[in-house]
Structure formats: C-alpha cells, structure tokens
Amino acid sequence: MDKLWAYLTAVQPDPDPWVGFASAAAALLIVGSRRTWAVTRGLVTIAHEGGHALMALLTRRKLEGIRLHSDTSGVTVTRGRPTGPGMVLTALAGYLAPSLLGLAAAWLTAQGRVTLLFWAVLLFLFCMLLLIRNLYGALVLLATGGAVFALSMYLPEQGQQFAAHLGVWFLLFGGVRPIVELQRKRRRRMAPDSDADQLARLTLLPGGCYVFFFLMVAAASVLGGAWLMIVPVLATHFP
C-alpha cells in the first residue's frame, strides 16, 4: 500500500511552457470544430451526468441509474421529493460539473499530480459504470477508461503531462459550449425540459438566470484553470 500511495502521489516536474499553450490551443480547436465536437461531446456528457448523480447521492435522493445515448445526450434518473433543495441542487449540478471538475483537475495538474489525476478519473468512471443502465453507455465508459489507463501506463512523462493538460483544457472549454448551445435551443423553444427550465419551475427565478449562472461559473473556471496551469510555469521559466 505504501508503494501504491507513493506511485499515485508522485510529483512530476513542471512541464515546458509550450505544453500549456499547445494543449490549450488543441482543446480549443477540438471544442470549436463541429466535427471534432460531435465526436468528443460525449465526454462532457459523462461529466454532466456524473455531476447530477453525485449531487443526488449527496442530497440523499435515490439514484435509479444513468443512461448515455449515441447522440451524446444523457439522462440521470433519481427518485425522491419532486421539489425542495435536494432536487434543485441535483438539477443545478449538471452544467456546472464539467467546469468544476476541470478546475479541480487543473489544480492537480498544476501540483504535478498527473498520475493521481489519471487514477481519480478512472475511479470516477468506475463508479459511473456501476450506475449505468444501458449497453451503449457501458461501452463508452469502458472505452474511455481503457484510454485513460493506457495513457497513465504507457505514455512517457512528457506525453502524460501533455495528455493531462489537454484533458483539463477540454473539460474547461467543453464546459462552456453546451451552455451556449442550451441557450440557443431555449431561444428556439427546443429545450422545454432542460435543466435551466426545470430549475425555473422549481424556484422563482427564470431559466435565463440559471443559464447566465452556468456561464459565469464556466468562464470563471477557465480563468482559474489558466491561472493555475500557465501563470506558475511562466513565472518559473521567465522570472
């Protein structure tokens, strides 16, 4: 156990400055392109539904299961009071989860805990796998977990650093785009049962207020991630 803990908590040296900028640019291209976003958006959906599930457990709602669909959508089914703080927090957590998970991952990456980050992701995916209720969702989680395991075991140190930075930036940028897409759908009245509209029915605030709140948290997370991952490296290499 001591050896395992030492392996998980090993601190990698600071990456070269180009790693942060190149990974941020690559993640921005992936999220910004329609073609690559259509393929990778499901990874953000995993974080989104995981946020719903985690908050449901924390608020002691009964978690029925999670489904991930081939159109990159997902649904988390819970049972409990249809109103009240637990339901509000559960609905609130989905769009916040990718950005907040990205910010937490940025902190680990900035600390050089890349191995710990990879294995934390594996633990998160394993817990979701226990809750998944459809075959496609299970296959997506297994494929994602297999890719993360391979990265952690077979990539050299610098490759792991770049992969970790890329994943973090993808979560941070990927947390913004679904919120923008959500508001576009709401304007066209194509998302009457979105998280924001469910929250509007549960509280006194209109759905647009929640979309704005989601967007502010996502933007703040991007800035926080940049502050954690890029500023210290620049200060070290260019004092």
Backbone bond lengths (Angstrom), bond angles and torsions (degrees), N, CA, C in turn:
res aa  C-N    CA-C-N  psi(-1)  N-CA   C-N-CA  omega(-1)  CA-C   N-CA-C  phi
1 M - - - 1.457 - - 1.526 111.77 -
2 D 1.349 115.59 -37.23 1.464 118.76 178.32 1.521 111.07 -63.35
3 K 1.338 115.77 -40.88 1.465 119.59 179.12 1.529 110.99 -66.17
4 L 1.342 116.11 -40.49 1.459 120.14 178.98 1.518 110.77 -63.74
5 W 1.323 116.88 -45.10 1.459 120.36 179.77 1.525 111.11 -64.15
6 A 1.328 116.41 -39.45 1.464 119.86 177.63 1.527 110.99 -63.77
7 Y 1.337 116.06 -38.36 1.468 120.50 177.87 1.527 111.12 -65.46
8 L 1.339 116.34 -44.07 1.459 120.05 -177.33 1.524 112.37 -68.76
9 T 1.313 117.10 -35.21 1.460 120.68 -174.35 1.527 113.17 -97.96
10 A 1.334 117.28 8.29 1.464 119.89 178.78 1.532 110.04 -58.70
11 V 1.317 115.76 139.80 1.462 121.84 -178.32 1.522 109.35 -101.59
12 Q 1.315 116.15 122.80 1.454 120.67 176.68 1.525 109.95 -85.82
13 P 1.321 117.77 151.48 1.466 120.12 178.36 1.528 111.19 -66.51
14 D 1.323 115.76 161.60 1.462 120.07 179.48 1.526 110.21 -60.31
15 P 1.328 117.61 137.59 1.469 119.96 178.80 1.525 111.16 -73.86
16 D 1.308 115.57 165.89 1.462 120.14 173.59 1.527 109.44 -64.46
17 P 1.327 118.28 151.49 1.468 120.04 -177.90 1.527 114.24 -56.31
18 W 1.344 116.23 -31.64 1.463 118.43 -176.60 1.530 112.33 -66.00
19 V 1.337 117.40 -23.83 1.468 120.35 -177.24 1.520 110.98 -61.63
20 G 1.334 117.02 -46.83 1.458 120.38 -179.57 1.518 112.76 -63.76
21 F 1.327 116.38 -44.74 1.465 119.85 -177.94 1.526 111.74 -71.11
22 A 1.339 117.00 -43.34 1.467 119.92 -178.71 1.525 111.03 -65.95
23 S 1.330 117.40 -41.63 1.461 119.92 179.89 1.525 111.34 -67.88
24 A 1.340 116.88 -37.13 1.465 120.04 177.22 1.520 110.98 -64.54
25 A 1.334 116.57 -42.78 1.466 120.51 179.13 1.527 110.81 -64.75
26 A 1.349 116.57 -41.67 1.465 120.21 179.81 1.526 110.81 -64.78
27 A 1.326 116.84 -43.03 1.470 120.18 179.59 1.521 111.02 -64.84
28 L 1.331 116.46 -38.62 1.465 119.93 179.21 1.527 110.84 -64.96
29 L 1.317 116.77 -38.13 1.468 120.28 176.96 1.529 111.01 -66.17
30 I 1.324 116.60 -41.74 1.459 120.31 -179.97 1.521 110.93 -62.72
31 V 1.329 116.20 -45.66 1.467 120.35 -178.55 1.524 111.20 -72.38
32 G 1.327 116.77 -34.21 1.459 120.14 -175.67 1.517 114.65 -78.67
33 S 1.326 117.81 -24.18 1.461 121.25 -178.79 1.520 110.75 -84.48
34 R 1.308 117.21 134.57 1.464 120.57 179.13 1.512 112.19 -62.51
35 R 1.328 116.50 -40.41 1.464 120.00 -176.19 1.521 111.42 -67.14
36 T 1.328 117.01 -50.50 1.465 119.08 -178.34 1.520 111.24 -71.70
37 W 1.326 117.39 -32.48 1.466 119.86 178.31 1.523 110.88 -66.10
38 A 1.322 117.02 -37.22 1.462 119.98 179.09 1.524 111.69 -62.75
39 V 1.342 116.45 -29.84 1.462 120.78 -179.59 1.526 111.39 -83.82
40 T 1.321 116.83 -37.69 1.470 120.88 -171.26 1.529 113.78 -98.51
41 R 1.310 117.96 -8.84 1.460 120.32 -176.30 1.534 112.37 -59.63
42 G 1.328 115.73 -28.62 1.449 119.18 179.47 1.521 113.56 -60.11
43 L 1.353 117.48 -26.53 1.456 120.52 177.48 1.529 110.63 -66.96
44 V 1.327 116.24 -36.89 1.461 120.19 176.53 1.527 109.99 -69.45
45 T 1.336 116.15 -35.52 1.466 120.15 177.14 1.524 111.04 -61.89
46 I 1.337 116.96 -37.12 1.464 119.98 176.98 1.529 110.07 -59.00
47 A 1.331 116.17 -46.42 1.468 120.16 178.77 1.526 111.05 -64.84
48 H 1.332 116.53 -40.49 1.470 121.62 -179.85 1.533 110.81 -60.19
49 E 1.319 116.32 -52.47 1.467 119.55 -178.41 1.525 111.11 -69.40
50 G 1.326 116.50 -32.43 1.454 118.91 175.05 1.521 112.12 -62.99
51 G 1.335 116.37 -35.50 1.458 120.30 176.26 1.517 111.93 -63.98
52 H 1.332 116.25 -44.64 1.472 119.63 175.77 1.529 110.60 -58.24
53 A 1.331 115.97 -47.11 1.464 120.47 -175.66 1.524 111.24 -64.37
54 L 1.326 117.01 -44.32 1.464 120.44 -178.73 1.522 111.03 -63.04
55 M 1.334 116.60 -44.02 1.459 118.98 -179.54 1.523 111.43 -67.68
56 A 1.330 116.51 -34.78 1.462 119.45 176.78 1.524 110.84 -61.34
57 L 1.337 116.65 -41.83 1.455 120.26 178.22 1.527 111.44 -67.39
58 L 1.342 116.82 -40.33 1.460 120.37 -178.89 1.525 111.97 -66.91
59 T 1.328 116.23 -31.07 1.472 119.70 179.11 1.529 112.18 -94.22
60 R 1.338 115.91 8.54 1.471 122.64 174.45 1.525 113.14 64.76
61 R 1.324 115.60 32.13 1.448 118.88 168.22 1.528 107.96 -84.28
62 K 1.308 117.12 153.00 1.461 120.66 179.35 1.516 108.80 -82.12
63 L 1.317 116.29 120.86 1.456 122.26 -177.36 1.521 109.89 -90.36
64 E 1.328 116.63 113.45 1.467 121.96 -178.55 1.522 112.35 -79.64
65 G 1.325 117.09 -35.20 1.457 119.46 -179.08 1.511 112.45 154.85
66 I 1.335 114.88 172.66 1.465 123.05 -178.57 1.522 108.40 -126.07
67 R 1.314 115.65 141.73 1.468 121.29 174.17 1.527 109.35 -127.87
68 L 1.326 115.50 134.37 1.460 122.44 174.11 1.520 107.63 -114.36
69 H 1.335 117.16 132.13 1.457 121.67 -174.37 1.525 111.86 -109.82
70 S 1.314 115.31 159.49 1.468 120.42 -176.18 1.523 113.22 -68.37
71 D 1.337 118.81 -16.91 1.461 120.70 175.83 1.521 111.87 -86.96
72 T 1.340 117.16 14.49 1.474 127.30 179.63 1.520 113.06 71.58
73 S 1.330 118.17 10.28 1.453 120.38 173.16 1.524 108.71 -88.68
74 G 1.307 116.20 172.82 1.450 120.83 178.68 1.511 110.51 -158.18
75 V 1.318 116.17 168.79 1.456 120.54 178.34 1.523 108.28 -149.80
76 T 1.319 115.43 138.59 1.457 122.47 174.85 1.522 107.73 -117.33
77 V 1.323 116.17 121.90 1.464 121.36 -176.13 1.522 109.08 -102.68
78 T 1.336 115.78 124.29 1.456 120.88 177.13 1.523 109.15 -125.04
79 R 1.317 115.23 161.97 1.453 120.33 178.36 1.528 108.66 -128.40
80 G 1.311 115.10 140.39 1.455 120.80 -179.67 1.518 109.36 158.22
81 R 1.317 116.60 -161.95 1.455 119.93 178.12 1.520 110.59 -60.33
82 P 1.343 118.75 133.19 1.463 120.58 180.00 1.516 113.52 -73.34
83 T 1.318 117.71 -8.68 1.458 122.30 177.38 1.524 108.46 -134.04
84 G 1.321 115.76 177.70 1.450 119.85 176.96 1.514 112.90 103.92
85 P 1.344 117.09 172.83 1.468 121.54 -175.91 1.521 113.97 -58.62
86 G 1.341 117.38 -38.58 1.457 119.22 -178.93 1.514 112.68 -61.26
87 M 1.320 116.92 -43.92 1.453 120.96 179.01 1.519 111.12 -68.02
88 V 1.325 117.22 -39.33 1.463 121.13 179.35 1.526 110.72 -63.46
89 L 1.324 117.16 -47.41 1.464 120.50 -179.01 1.526 111.66 -66.07
90 T 1.326 116.47 -36.52 1.462 119.47 177.96 1.521 111.43 -64.56
91 A 1.333 117.01 -43.81 1.469 120.68 178.00 1.516 111.24 -67.67
92 L 1.317 116.91 -32.78 1.462 121.66 -177.51 1.524 112.54 -71.05
93 A 1.330 116.72 -28.83 1.464 121.19 -169.02 1.525 114.09 -72.14
94 G 1.334 118.33 -26.09 1.464 120.04 -171.26 1.514 114.60 -59.53
95 Y 1.325 117.00 -58.13 1.467 120.07 -176.50 1.521 112.45 -72.68
96 L 1.334 117.77 -18.93 1.459 120.66 177.81 1.526 112.29 -82.37
97 A 1.327 116.38 -26.17 1.464 120.77 -170.83 1.532 113.93 -59.86
98 P 1.354 121.29 -49.25 1.466 118.67 -178.53 1.522 113.09 -57.71
99 S 1.330 116.87 -42.92 1.463 120.30 -178.77 1.520 111.90 -67.73
100 L 1.332 117.42 -44.30 1.462 120.34 -178.38 1.531 111.55 -70.53
101 L 1.332 116.39 -36.93 1.464 118.90 173.85 1.526 110.62 -65.13
102 G 1.329 116.58 -38.81 1.453 120.20 176.57 1.514 112.28 -63.05
103 L 1.327 116.61 -38.64 1.460 120.61 178.78 1.526 110.81 -67.18
104 A 1.335 116.78 -42.53 1.464 120.02 176.52 1.529 110.90 -62.89
105 A 1.334 116.41 -40.67 1.460 120.36 177.74 1.519 111.14 -65.90
106 A 1.334 117.26 -34.72 1.463 120.93 176.91 1.522 110.76 -63.17
107 W 1.339 116.55 -38.79 1.465 120.09 178.52 1.529 110.79 -64.22
108 L 1.342 117.14 -44.68 1.458 119.89 177.88 1.527 111.27 -62.67
109 T 1.313 116.21 -42.43 1.461 120.48 -179.65 1.517 110.98 -64.16
110 A 1.318 116.77 -42.13 1.467 120.83 178.84 1.522 111.91 -64.26
111 Q 1.344 116.59 -28.29 1.459 121.09 177.33 1.535 112.57 -81.82
112 G 1.328 116.64 -3.57 1.455 120.47 -177.85 1.511 113.79 80.48
113 R 1.345 117.60 13.44 1.463 121.63 -177.77 1.532 110.16 -92.12
114 V 1.300 116.44 57.24 1.459 120.85 -175.74 1.527 111.32 -67.70
115 T 1.331 117.06 -42.56 1.466 119.91 178.98 1.523 110.81 -62.88
116 L 1.316 117.28 -42.42 1.457 120.99 178.02 1.523 110.37 -62.23
117 L 1.323 117.06 -38.19 1.462 120.90 177.98 1.523 111.04 -62.31
118 F 1.320 117.08 -47.72 1.466 120.43 179.95 1.535 111.26 -58.22
119 W 1.326 116.64 -44.51 1.461 119.63 -176.79 1.525 112.01 -75.68
120 A 1.319 117.25 -26.49 1.470 119.35 172.81 1.528 110.02 -66.90
121 V 1.337 116.16 -39.18 1.462 120.33 176.32 1.523 110.21 -63.44
122 L 1.335 117.17 -42.21 1.462 120.69 178.61 1.530 111.09 -61.75
123 L 1.321 117.25 -40.53 1.463 120.84 178.07 1.523 110.75 -64.65
124 F 1.334 116.54 -41.63 1.465 121.71 178.22 1.526 110.51 -60.82
125 L 1.332 116.91 -45.11 1.463 121.19 -179.62 1.528 111.26 -67.00
126 F 1.336 116.93 -37.31 1.466 120.13 178.82 1.533 110.63 -64.61
127 C 1.324 116.42 -42.79 1.464 119.66 178.92 1.527 110.69 -63.30
128 M 1.332 116.83 -39.36 1.457 119.36 177.46 1.529 111.46 -66.61
129 L 1.328 115.93 -35.54 1.463 119.75 179.87 1.531 110.97 -61.59
130 L 1.318 116.93 -34.02 1.458 120.73 178.13 1.531 111.85 -67.09
131 L 1.346 116.19 -21.70 1.456 120.84 -175.97 1.522 113.28 -104.29
132 I 1.323 117.12 -5.62 1.462 119.82 -175.08 1.526 109.63 -73.28
133 R 1.333 115.69 146.14 1.456 120.14 -174.37 1.526 113.17 -126.33
134 N 1.322 118.26 15.07 1.468 119.38 173.91 1.519 109.63 -143.19
135 L 1.329 115.81 154.61 1.464 121.67 -173.77 1.515 111.72 -64.99
136 Y 1.339 117.61 -43.04 1.460 119.70 -178.87 1.528 110.18 -60.31
137 G 1.319 116.64 -44.25 1.459 119.86 178.99 1.515 112.26 -60.67
138 A 1.334 116.67 -41.04 1.462 120.55 178.83 1.526 110.87 -63.44
139 L 1.329 116.89 -42.01 1.463 120.42 179.73 1.522 111.30 -64.59
140 V 1.338 117.07 -40.06 1.470 120.85 178.57 1.524 110.59 -62.79
141 L 1.309 117.02 -44.47 1.465 120.73 -179.50 1.528 111.13 -66.37
142 L 1.331 117.17 -40.20 1.466 120.24 179.02 1.528 110.59 -65.79
143 A 1.340 116.88 -42.76 1.458 120.21 179.18 1.525 111.10 -64.38
144 T 1.324 116.55 -42.60 1.459 120.26 179.21 1.520 110.90 -65.37
145 G 1.322 116.07 -45.20 1.461 119.73 178.12 1.519 112.50 -62.37
146 G 1.334 116.81 -39.40 1.461 120.13 177.57 1.518 112.23 -63.05
147 A 1.334 116.13 -39.89 1.459 120.02 178.43 1.525 111.31 -65.51
148 V 1.327 116.67 -43.56 1.470 120.15 179.34 1.529 110.57 -64.33
149 F 1.331 117.28 -41.43 1.471 120.95 178.52 1.527 110.62 -61.93
150 A 1.318 116.66 -42.88 1.464 119.98 179.77 1.522 111.10 -64.03
151 L 1.324 116.66 -40.41 1.465 120.12 178.22 1.528 111.15 -61.42
152 S 1.332 115.66 -42.14 1.462 119.35 -176.36 1.523 113.00 -72.61
153 M 1.329 117.00 -25.16 1.461 120.35 -174.19 1.529 113.52 -98.06
154 Y 1.318 117.44 -32.18 1.460 119.27 -167.56 1.526 114.85 -116.94
155 L 1.317 118.37 -15.61 1.460 118.81 178.12 1.520 110.46 -78.65
156 P 1.335 117.87 144.44 1.472 119.30 172.41 1.530 110.26 -67.70
157 E 1.306 115.78 169.47 1.471 120.95 -172.70 1.513 112.49 -56.21
158 Q 1.322 117.46 -47.18 1.461 119.62 -178.20 1.525 111.22 -66.72
159 G 1.335 116.73 -34.88 1.456 120.18 176.64 1.521 111.23 -65.62
160 Q 1.334 116.92 -38.77 1.462 120.41 176.84 1.524 111.13 -64.08
161 Q 1.319 116.54 -40.39 1.460 119.81 178.78 1.526 110.92 -61.79
162 F 1.323 116.46 -44.46 1.463 119.15 179.92 1.526 110.42 -65.68
163 A 1.343 117.26 -42.66 1.467 120.18 179.80 1.525 111.04 -62.86
164 A 1.341 116.90 -40.44 1.466 120.30 178.88 1.526 110.63 -64.59
165 H 1.319 117.15 -45.97 1.462 120.36 178.62 1.530 111.09 -62.21
166 L 1.331 116.48 -41.53 1.455 120.18 179.30 1.517 111.10 -62.39
167 G 1.334 117.15 -44.28 1.460 120.79 179.20 1.515 112.12 -63.28
168 V 1.340 116.22 -40.74 1.464 120.08 179.29 1.521 110.95 -64.32
169 W 1.324 116.32 -48.57 1.468 119.25 179.87 1.518 111.39 -63.84
170 F 1.329 116.64 -34.54 1.461 119.06 178.23 1.524 110.80 -63.50
171 L 1.321 117.03 -42.53 1.464 119.75 177.58 1.523 111.31 -64.80
172 L 1.327 116.79 -41.16 1.464 119.98 -178.22 1.524 111.16 -66.91
173 F 1.328 117.32 -49.50 1.476 119.95 177.85 1.526 110.75 -70.74
174 G 1.327 115.82 -38.05 1.459 119.92 -179.73 1.509 113.13 -68.63
175 G 1.323 117.32 -18.11 1.452 119.91 174.66 1.512 113.31 -75.37
176 V 1.337 116.45 -19.64 1.470 121.06 -178.13 1.523 111.32 -85.48
177 R 1.317 117.25 -46.34 1.469 119.83 -171.82 1.524 114.10 -60.10
178 P 1.341 121.28 -43.54 1.470 118.76 179.18 1.525 113.61 -60.57
179 I 1.326 116.98 -28.89 1.467 119.75 178.59 1.522 110.05 -69.91
180 V 1.327 116.18 -41.98 1.467 120.04 176.60 1.528 110.30 -63.26
181 E 1.339 116.11 -42.97 1.470 119.90 177.63 1.525 111.22 -63.16
182 L 1.325 116.03 -37.73 1.463 119.87 178.56 1.520 111.51 -60.31
183 Q 1.333 116.68 -45.27 1.458 119.26 -178.77 1.527 111.66 -66.15
184 R 1.327 116.54 -36.16 1.471 119.69 176.53 1.529 110.53 -61.82
185 K 1.321 116.42 -44.05 1.468 119.93 178.85 1.526 111.01 -65.14
186 R 1.315 116.78 -38.39 1.462 119.66 -179.93 1.528 111.17 -65.77
187 R 1.325 116.65 -37.12 1.463 119.69 177.19 1.522 111.36 -62.21
188 R 1.321 115.99 -35.33 1.469 120.83 179.57 1.527 112.16 -89.40
189 R 1.323 116.67 5.69 1.469 123.37 -179.07 1.533 111.55 57.74
190 M 1.341 114.59 40.27 1.459 120.47 -179.00 1.531 112.11 -103.32
191 A 1.336 117.83 -0.13 1.457 119.75 -177.45 1.523 110.36 -137.53
192 P 1.337 117.45 62.63 1.470 119.46 -176.63 1.526 113.91 -67.53
193 D 1.323 117.40 -20.50 1.458 120.67 -178.67 1.527 112.59 -111.11
194 S 1.335 116.62 24.53 1.462 120.05 178.66 1.522 110.52 -64.92
195 D 1.336 115.80 166.26 1.462 119.57 178.65 1.529 111.37 -57.58
196 A 1.331 116.68 -40.69 1.464 120.31 -179.03 1.527 111.05 -63.96
197 D 1.323 117.45 -40.21 1.463 120.51 -179.39 1.528 111.44 -73.92
198 Q 1.332 116.95 -33.33 1.463 119.06 173.51 1.521 110.38 -64.00
199 L 1.335 116.58 -41.59 1.456 120.48 178.12 1.528 111.10 -64.11
200 A 1.338 116.46 -36.64 1.466 119.83 177.82 1.520 111.15 -62.78
201 R 1.326 116.20 -37.12 1.464 119.39 178.76 1.535 112.02 -73.75
202 L 1.329 116.18 -25.50 1.455 120.25 -179.07 1.525 113.36 -85.43
203 T 1.328 116.19 -21.64 1.470 121.03 -175.29 1.524 109.44 -128.63
204 L 1.316 115.38 -174.09 1.458 120.95 -179.62 1.528 113.03 -91.94
205 L 1.331 117.38 -6.63 1.464 120.74 -176.27 1.525 110.79 -90.00
206 P 1.345 117.81 145.11 1.474 119.93 175.94 1.518 111.60 -70.59
207 G 1.335 115.85 160.35 1.457 120.60 -178.02 1.503 113.67 -60.56
208 G 1.340 117.30 -33.28 1.459 120.28 179.90 1.517 113.12 -60.66
209 C 1.320 117.30 -31.53 1.467 120.64 177.90 1.522 110.68 -64.51
210 Y 1.314 116.02 -38.06 1.456 119.29 179.47 1.520 111.36 -72.01
211 V 1.316 117.19 -37.41 1.468 119.81 175.80 1.524 109.66 -61.11
212 F 1.332 116.97 -43.01 1.469 121.22 178.28 1.528 110.42 -62.70
213 F 1.331 116.74 -41.87 1.463 120.31 178.51 1.528 110.58 -63.47
214 F 1.334 117.61 -45.09 1.467 120.80 176.87 1.523 110.40 -55.33
215 L 1.337 115.80 -45.59 1.458 120.68 -175.86 1.524 111.33 -66.90
216 M 1.325 118.13 -38.84 1.463 121.16 179.22 1.524 111.16 -65.28
217 V 1.323 116.72 -41.26 1.465 120.02 178.14 1.526 110.13 -65.55
218 A 1.322 117.23 -41.46 1.462 120.74 179.70 1.522 111.20 -64.49
219 A 1.332 117.56 -43.31 1.462 121.16 179.04 1.518 111.03 -65.50
220 A 1.329 116.99 -42.40 1.460 120.57 178.11 1.524 111.28 -63.01
221 S 1.327 116.72 -35.35 1.466 120.59 178.78 1.520 111.06 -67.26
222 V 1.322 117.35 -39.17 1.469 120.49 176.79 1.524 110.05 -61.26
223 L 1.329 116.72 -46.67 1.461 120.57 178.76 1.527 111.25 -63.62
224 G 1.344 115.75 -40.94 1.456 119.06 177.92 1.519 112.37 -64.23
225 G 1.330 116.44 -39.91 1.458 120.10 177.24 1.514 112.29 -63.32
226 A 1.328 116.52 -40.80 1.469 120.34 177.52 1.522 110.66 -63.86
227 W 1.329 116.49 -41.19 1.458 120.69 179.65 1.532 111.09 -64.23
228 L 1.319 116.98 -37.94 1.458 120.31 -177.94 1.523 112.62 -75.82
229 M 1.329 117.62 -39.71 1.463 120.24 -169.27 1.518 114.44 -97.95
230 I 1.332 117.81 -28.81 1.460 119.67 -173.70 1.524 112.41 -103.38
231 V 1.320 117.57 -45.47 1.463 120.32 -175.26 1.529 112.54 -59.12
232 P 1.354 120.30 -47.96 1.475 118.98 -179.88 1.524 112.98 -62.08
233 V 1.329 117.19 -37.61 1.460 119.86 -179.85 1.525 111.05 -66.14
234 L 1.333 116.30 -41.91 1.465 119.89 176.97 1.520 111.26 -63.62
235 A 1.334 115.79 -39.66 1.464 119.09 179.89 1.524 111.40 -65.28
236 T 1.330 116.16 -33.34 1.459 120.39 -179.74 1.518 112.21 -73.06
237 H 1.323 115.91 -43.01 1.460 120.21 -175.53 1.513 113.27 -87.53
238 F 1.341 116.95 -24.82 1.467 120.00 -179.21 1.531 109.27 -130.99
239 P 1.337 116.45 69.27 1.472 119.48 -177.72 1.541 111.92 -66.55
